[in-house]
Amino acid sequence: MLPTDCGDRPASGLNRVCFFHNSFFQAARGFLAGLFMITITAAILTGGLGVRPASAADEVARAEAWFNSLDTLEARFTQVASDGSYAEGNFYLRRPHRSRFEFDDPVPLVLITSNSWIHVDEKDQQKVTSYPVSETPIAAMLSDPVRLTGSHFVTSSGSSDGIVQITLDQPDGEAAGRLVLEFTEKPFELRRWLVTDANGITTSVLLSNIVKGRPLAATLFVPTDYPDKFDK
């Protein structure tokens, strides 16, 4: 079972970085009966966030096309959670399926995804622990092709002040949560995503210094092979 509490546990593994605590949405039993969800309301879309309603189908199709046109992407990321946690690092994406989050010191942690697993590489502990990638919000961005609609989650969109938001919600159950993808209009490009778990903790990941299309070595997406310390 994956951890469900970030604040009261030792600073190791997933608990050390609340991004993946939140991203796993209470990561317990079965946890993807759908993908991400908390009910989205008209008040949130048109009032609280100041977002004007847009053609959901058009905006979602545009976002899917952007993901599906990618070969590689690299960027700096800044992660901020509503519980006060903060981290920075480098993000690498090689579609389909492959990504790498490399956290800056003092967080000795690297997160690597493959088509089936997310590997948590703890450099200081010389240990890699693996979980099904399907149990994380980032799975939606790594699939081939990317589809941001489905029968198990609610997709909405809106735009305001040059920002397009695509929201994926799961309204109830142990997997309840929300994923919001934010794209700039010009150029149309992913700049940030926000994950809210069932406890109401929101984690924001902001991308900067984005570079697309540059070759990325396959070794970036291979977890360290520590002798006798690979757990799954």
Contacts in CASP RR format, 6 or more apart in sequence:
PFRMAT RR
TARGET T0000
AUTHOR 0000-0000-0000
METHOD contacts of the structure
MODEL  1
MLPTDCGDRPASGLNRVCFFHNSFFQAARGFLAGLFMITITAAILTGGLG
VRPASAADEVARAEAWFNSLDTLEARFTQVASDGSYAEGNFYLRRPHRSR
FEFDDPVPLVLITSNSWIHVDEKDQQKVTSYPVSETPIAAMLSDPVRLTG
SHFVTSSGSSDGIVQITLDQPDGEAAGRLVLEFTEKPFELRRWLVTDANG
ITTSVLLSNIVKGRPLAATLFVPTDYPDKFDK
1 27 0 8 1.000
1 28 0 8 1.000
1 29 0 8 1.000
2 14 0 8 1.000
2 24 0 8 1.000
2 27 0 8 1.000
2 28 0 8 1.000
2 131 0 8 1.000
2 135 0 8 1.000
3 9 0 8 1.000
3 14 0 8 1.000
3 15 0 8 1.000
3 21 0 8 1.000
3 24 0 8 1.000
3 27 0 8 1.000
4 21 0 8 1.000
4 26 0 8 1.000
4 27 0 8 1.000
4 28 0 8 1.000
5 15 0 8 1.000
5 21 0 8 1.000
6 15 0 8 1.000
6 18 0 8 1.000
6 21 0 8 1.000
6 22 0 8 1.000
6 83 0 8 1.000
6 85 0 8 1.000
6 201 0 8 1.000
7 15 0 8 1.000
7 18 0 8 1.000
7 83 0 8 1.000
9 15 0 8 1.000
12 122 0 8 1.000
12 125 0 8 1.000
13 109 0 8 1.000
13 120 0 8 1.000
13 122 0 8 1.000
13 125 0 8 1.000
13 129 0 8 1.000
14 20 0 8 1.000
14 21 0 8 1.000
14 24 0 8 1.000
14 120 0 8 1.000
15 21 0 8 1.000
16 107 0 8 1.000
16 109 0 8 1.000
16 122 0 8 1.000
17 79 0 8 1.000
17 85 0 8 1.000
17 87 0 8 1.000
17 103 0 8 1.000
17 107 0 8 1.000
17 109 0 8 1.000
18 81 0 8 1.000
18 83 0 8 1.000
18 85 0 8 1.000
18 201 0 8 1.000
18 203 0 8 1.000
19 79 0 8 1.000
19 81 0 8 1.000
19 85 0 8 1.000
19 87 0 8 1.000
19 101 0 8 1.000
19 195 0 8 1.000
19 203 0 8 1.000
19 205 0 8 1.000
20 111 0 8 1.000
20 118 0 8 1.000
20 120 0 8 1.000
20 136 0 8 1.000
21 27 0 8 1.000
21 197 0 8 1.000
21 201 0 8 1.000
22 81 0 8 1.000
22 195 0 8 1.000
22 196 0 8 1.000
22 197 0 8 1.000
22 201 0 8 1.000
22 202 0 8 1.000
22 203 0 8 1.000
23 136 0 8 1.000
23 137 0 8 1.000
23 138 0 8 1.000
23 195 0 8 1.000
23 203 0 8 1.000
24 31 0 8 1.000
24 131 0 8 1.000
24 135 0 8 1.000
24 136 0 8 1.000
24 197 0 8 1.000
25 31 0 8 1.000
25 36 0 8 1.000
25 137 0 8 1.000
25 170 0 8 1.000
25 175 0 8 1.000
25 176 0 8 1.000
25 177 0 8 1.000
25 195 0 8 1.000
25 197 0 8 1.000
25 198 0 8 1.000
26 174 0 8 1.000
26 175 0 8 1.000
26 176 0 8 1.000
26 197 0 8 1.000
26 198 0 8 1.000
26 199 0 8 1.000
27 131 0 8 1.000
27 135 0 8 1.000
28 174 0 8 1.000
29 174 0 8 1.000
30 135 0 8 1.000
30 174 0 8 1.000
30 175 0 8 1.000
31 135 0 8 1.000
31 174 0 8 1.000
31 175 0 8 1.000
32 134 0 8 1.000
32 135 0 8 1.000
32 152 0 8 1.000
32 175 0 8 1.000
33 152 0 8 1.000
33 170 0 8 1.000
33 173 0 8 1.000
33 175 0 8 1.000
34 152 0 8 1.000
34 153 0 8 1.000
34 170 0 8 1.000
34 175 0 8 1.000
35 137 0 8 1.000
35 139 0 8 1.000
35 140 0 8 1.000
35 150 0 8 1.000
35 152 0 8 1.000
35 153 0 8 1.000
35 168 0 8 1.000
35 170 0 8 1.000
35 179 0 8 1.000
36 137 0 8 1.000
36 140 0 8 1.000
36 153 0 8 1.000
36 168 0 8 1.000
36 169 0 8 1.000
36 170 0 8 1.000
36 175 0 8 1.000
36 177 0 8 1.000
36 178 0 8 1.000
36 179 0 8 1.000
36 195 0 8 1.000
37 153 0 8 1.000
37 154 0 8 1.000
37 168 0 8 1.000
37 169 0 8 1.000
37 170 0 8 1.000
37 171 0 8 1.000
37 172 0 8 1.000
37 175 0 8 1.000
37 176 0 8 1.000
37 177 0 8 1.000
37 178 0 8 1.000
38 169 0 8 1.000
38 170 0 8 1.000
38 171 0 8 1.000
38 176 0 8 1.000
38 177 0 8 1.000
38 178 0 8 1.000
38 196 0 8 1.000
38 198 0 8 1.000
39 154 0 8 1.000
39 169 0 8 1.000
39 171 0 8 1.000
39 172 0 8 1.000
40 154 0 8 1.000
40 156 0 8 1.000
40 167 0 8 1.000
40 169 0 8 1.000
40 178 0 8 1.000
45 51 0 8 1.000
45 53 0 8 1.000
45 156 0 8 1.000
45 158 0 8 1.000
45 167 0 8 1.000
46 52 0 8 1.000
46 53 0 8 1.000
49 160 0 8 1.000
49 165 0 8 1.000
50 160 0 8 1.000
51 158 0 8 1.000
51 159 0 8 1.000
51 160 0 8 1.000
51 165 0 8 1.000
52 158 0 8 1.000
52 159 0 8 1.000
52 160 0 8 1.000
53 158 0 8 1.000
54 157 0 8 1.000
54 158 0 8 1.000
54 159 0 8 1.000
54 164 0 8 1.000
55 157 0 8 1.000
56 155 0 8 1.000
56 156 0 8 1.000
56 157 0 8 1.000
56 158 0 8 1.000
59 157 0 8 1.000
59 158 0 8 1.000
59 159 0 8 1.000
59 164 0 8 1.000
59 166 0 8 1.000
60 148 0 8 1.000
60 149 0 8 1.000
60 155 0 8 1.000
60 157 0 8 1.000
60 166 0 8 1.000
62 164 0 8 1.000
62 183 0 8 1.000
62 188 0 8 1.000
63 148 0 8 1.000
63 157 0 8 1.000
63 164 0 8 1.000
63 166 0 8 1.000
63 181 0 8 1.000
63 183 0 8 1.000
63 190 0 8 1.000
64 145 0 8 1.000
64 146 0 8 1.000
64 147 0 8 1.000
64 148 0 8 1.000
66 183 0 8 1.000
66 188 0 8 1.000
66 189 0 8 1.000
66 190 0 8 1.000
67 95 0 8 1.000
67 141 0 8 1.000
67 145 0 8 1.000
67 146 0 8 1.000
67 190 0 8 1.000
68 145 0 8 1.000
68 146 0 8 1.000
70 93 0 8 1.000
70 95 0 8 1.000
70 212 0 8 1.000
70 213 0 8 1.000
71 94 0 8 1.000
71 95 0 8 1.000
71 212 0 8 1.000
71 213 0 8 1.000
72 92 0 8 1.000
72 93 0 8 1.000
72 94 0 8 1.000
72 95 0 8 1.000
72 212 0 8 1.000
72 213 0 8 1.000
72 214 0 8 1.000
72 215 0 8 1.000
72 216 0 8 1.000
73 91 0 8 1.000
73 92 0 8 1.000
73 93 0 8 1.000
73 210 0 8 1.000
73 211 0 8 1.000
73 212 0 8 1.000
73 213 0 8 1.000
74 90 0 8 1.000
74 91 0 8 1.000
74 92 0 8 1.000
74 93 0 8 1.000
74 210 0 8 1.000
74 211 0 8 1.000
74 214 0 8 1.000
74 216 0 8 1.000
75 90 0 8 1.000
75 91 0 8 1.000
75 207 0 8 1.000
75 208 0 8 1.000
75 209 0 8 1.000
75 210 0 8 1.000
75 211 0 8 1.000
76 88 0 8 1.000
76 89 0 8 1.000
76 90 0 8 1.000
76 91 0 8 1.000
76 207 0 8 1.000
76 208 0 8 1.000
76 209 0 8 1.000
77 88 0 8 1.000
77 89 0 8 1.000
77 90 0 8 1.000
77 91 0 8 1.000
77 101 0 8 1.000
77 205 0 8 1.000
77 206 0 8 1.000
77 207 0 8 1.000
77 208 0 8 1.000
78 86 0 8 1.000
78 87 0 8 1.000
78 88 0 8 1.000
78 89 0 8 1.000
78 205 0 8 1.000
78 206 0 8 1.000
78 208 0 8 1.000
79 85 0 8 1.000
79 86 0 8 1.000
79 87 0 8 1.000
79 88 0 8 1.000
79 203 0 8 1.000
79 204 0 8 1.000
79 205 0 8 1.000
79 206 0 8 1.000
80 86 0 8 1.000
80 203 0 8 1.000
80 204 0 8 1.000
80 206 0 8 1.000
81 201 0 8 1.000
81 202 0 8 1.000
81 203 0 8 1.000
81 204 0 8 1.000
82 200 0 8 1.000
82 201 0 8 1.000
82 202 0 8 1.000
82 203 0 8 1.000
83 201 0 8 1.000
85 203 0 8 1.000
87 103 0 8 1.000
87 104 0 8 1.000
87 107 0 8 1.000
88 103 0 8 1.000
88 104 0 8 1.000
89 101 0 8 1.000
89 102 0 8 1.000
89 103 0 8 1.000
89 104 0 8 1.000
90 100 0 8 1.000
90 101 0 8 1.000
90 102 0 8 1.000
91 99 0 8 1.000
91 100 0 8 1.000
91 101 0 8 1.000
91 102 0 8 1.000
91 207 0 8 1.000
92 98 0 8 1.000
92 99 0 8 1.000
92 100 0 8 1.000
92 102 0 8 1.000
92 216 0 8 1.000
92 220 0 8 1.000
92 221 0 8 1.000
93 99 0 8 1.000
93 100 0 8 1.000
93 141 0 8 1.000
93 142 0 8 1.000
94 216 0 8 1.000
94 220 0 8 1.000
94 221 0 8 1.000
95 142 0 8 1.000
95 144 0 8 1.000
96 115 0 8 1.000
96 142 0 8 1.000
96 143 0 8 1.000
96 144 0 8 1.000
97 113 0 8 1.000
97 114 0 8 1.000
97 115 0 8 1.000
97 133 0 8 1.000
97 142 0 8 1.000
97 143 0 8 1.000
97 144 0 8 1.000
98 112 0 8 1.000
98 113 0 8 1.000
98 114 0 8 1.000
98 142 0 8 1.000
98 221 0 8 1.000
99 111 0 8 1.000
99 112 0 8 1.000
99 113 0 8 1.000
99 138 0 8 1.000
99 141 0 8 1.000
99 142 0 8 1.000
99 221 0 8 1.000
100 110 0 8 1.000
100 111 0 8 1.000
100 112 0 8 1.000
100 113 0 8 1.000
100 220 0 8 1.000
100 221 0 8 1.000
101 110 0 8 1.000
101 111 0 8 1.000
101 112 0 8 1.000
102 110 0 8 1.000
103 109 0 8 1.000
103 110 0 8 1.000
108 122 0 8 1.000
108 123 0 8 1.000
108 124 0 8 1.000
109 120 0 8 1.000
109 121 0 8 1.000
109 122 0 8 1.000
109 123 0 8 1.000
110 121 0 8 1.000
110 123 0 8 1.000
110 223 0 8 1.000
110 224 0 8 1.000
111 118 0 8 1.000
111 119 0 8 1.000
111 120 0 8 1.000
111 121 0 8 1.000
112 118 0 8 1.000
112 119 0 8 1.000
112 121 0 8 1.000
112 221 0 8 1.000
112 222 0 8 1.000
112 223 0 8 1.000
113 119 0 8 1.000
113 133 0 8 1.000
113 136 0 8 1.000
113 138 0 8 1.000
113 142 0 8 1.000
113 221 0 8 1.000
114 133 0 8 1.000
114 221 0 8 1.000
115 133 0 8 1.000
116 132 0 8 1.000
116 133 0 8 1.000
117 130 0 8 1.000
117 131 0 8 1.000
117 132 0 8 1.000
117 133 0 8 1.000
117 232 0 8 1.000
118 130 0 8 1.000
118 131 0 8 1.000
118 132 0 8 1.000
118 133 0 8 1.000
118 136 0 8 1.000
118 138 0 8 1.000
119 128 0 8 1.000
119 129 0 8 1.000
119 130 0 8 1.000
119 223 0 8 1.000
120 128 0 8 1.000
120 129 0 8 1.000
120 130 0 8 1.000
120 131 0 8 1.000
121 127 0 8 1.000
121 128 0 8 1.000
121 223 0 8 1.000
121 224 0 8 1.000
122 128 0 8 1.000
122 129 0 8 1.000
123 224 0 8 1.000
125 229 0 8 1.000
126 224 0 8 1.000
126 226 0 8 1.000
126 229 0 8 1.000
127 226 0 8 1.000
127 229 0 8 1.000
127 230 0 8 1.000
127 231 0 8 1.000
128 223 0 8 1.000
128 224 0 8 1.000
128 226 0 8 1.000
128 229 0 8 1.000
128 230 0 8 1.000
128 231 0 8 1.000
129 231 0 8 1.000
129 232 0 8 1.000
130 223 0 8 1.000
130 230 0 8 1.000
130 231 0 8 1.000
130 232 0 8 1.000
133 139 0 8 1.000
133 142 0 8 1.000
137 179 0 8 1.000
137 193 0 8 1.000
137 195 0 8 1.000
140 146 0 8 1.000
140 147 0 8 1.000
140 148 0 8 1.000
140 168 0 8 1.000
140 179 0 8 1.000
141 181 0 8 1.000
148 155 0 8 1.000
148 166 0 8 1.000
148 168 0 8 1.000
148 181 0 8 1.000
149 155 0 8 1.000
152 170 0 8 1.000
153 168 0 8 1.000
153 169 0 8 1.000
153 170 0 8 1.000
154 168 0 8 1.000
154 169 0 8 1.000
154 170 0 8 1.000
154 171 0 8 1.000
155 166 0 8 1.000
155 167 0 8 1.000
155 168 0 8 1.000
155 169 0 8 1.000
156 166 0 8 1.000
156 167 0 8 1.000
156 169 0 8 1.000
157 164 0 8 1.000
157 165 0 8 1.000
157 166 0 8 1.000
157 167 0 8 1.000
158 164 0 8 1.000
158 165 0 8 1.000
159 165 0 8 1.000
159 185 0 8 1.000
162 184 0 8 1.000
162 185 0 8 1.000
162 186 0 8 1.000
163 182 0 8 1.000
163 183 0 8 1.000
163 184 0 8 1.000
163 185 0 8 1.000
163 191 0 8 1.000
164 182 0 8 1.000
164 183 0 8 1.000
164 184 0 8 1.000
164 185 0 8 1.000
164 188 0 8 1.000
165 180 0 8 1.000
165 181 0 8 1.000
165 182 0 8 1.000
165 183 0 8 1.000
166 180 0 8 1.000
166 181 0 8 1.000
166 183 0 8 1.000
167 178 0 8 1.000
167 179 0 8 1.000
167 180 0 8 1.000
167 181 0 8 1.000
168 178 0 8 1.000
168 179 0 8 1.000
168 180 0 8 1.000
168 181 0 8 1.000
169 177 0 8 1.000
169 178 0 8 1.000
170 176 0 8 1.000
170 177 0 8 1.000
170 178 0 8 1.000
173 198 0 8 1.000
174 198 0 8 1.000
175 198 0 8 1.000
176 197 0 8 1.000
176 198 0 8 1.000
177 195 0 8 1.000
177 196 0 8 1.000
177 197 0 8 1.000
177 198 0 8 1.000
178 194 0 8 1.000
178 195 0 8 1.000
178 196 0 8 1.000
179 193 0 8 1.000
179 194 0 8 1.000
179 195 0 8 1.000
180 193 0 8 1.000
180 194 0 8 1.000
180 195 0 8 1.000
180 196 0 8 1.000
181 190 0 8 1.000
181 192 0 8 1.000
181 193 0 8 1.000
182 190 0 8 1.000
182 191 0 8 1.000
182 192 0 8 1.000
182 193 0 8 1.000
182 194 0 8 1.000
183 189 0 8 1.000
183 190 0 8 1.000
183 191 0 8 1.000
184 191 0 8 1.000
189 210 0 8 1.000
190 207 0 8 1.000
191 206 0 8 1.000
191 207 0 8 1.000
192 204 0 8 1.000
192 205 0 8 1.000
192 206 0 8 1.000
192 207 0 8 1.000
193 204 0 8 1.000
193 205 0 8 1.000
194 202 0 8 1.000
194 203 0 8 1.000
194 204 0 8 1.000
194 205 0 8 1.000
195 202 0 8 1.000
195 203 0 8 1.000
195 205 0 8 1.000
196 202 0 8 1.000
196 203 0 8 1.000
223 230 0 8 1.000
END
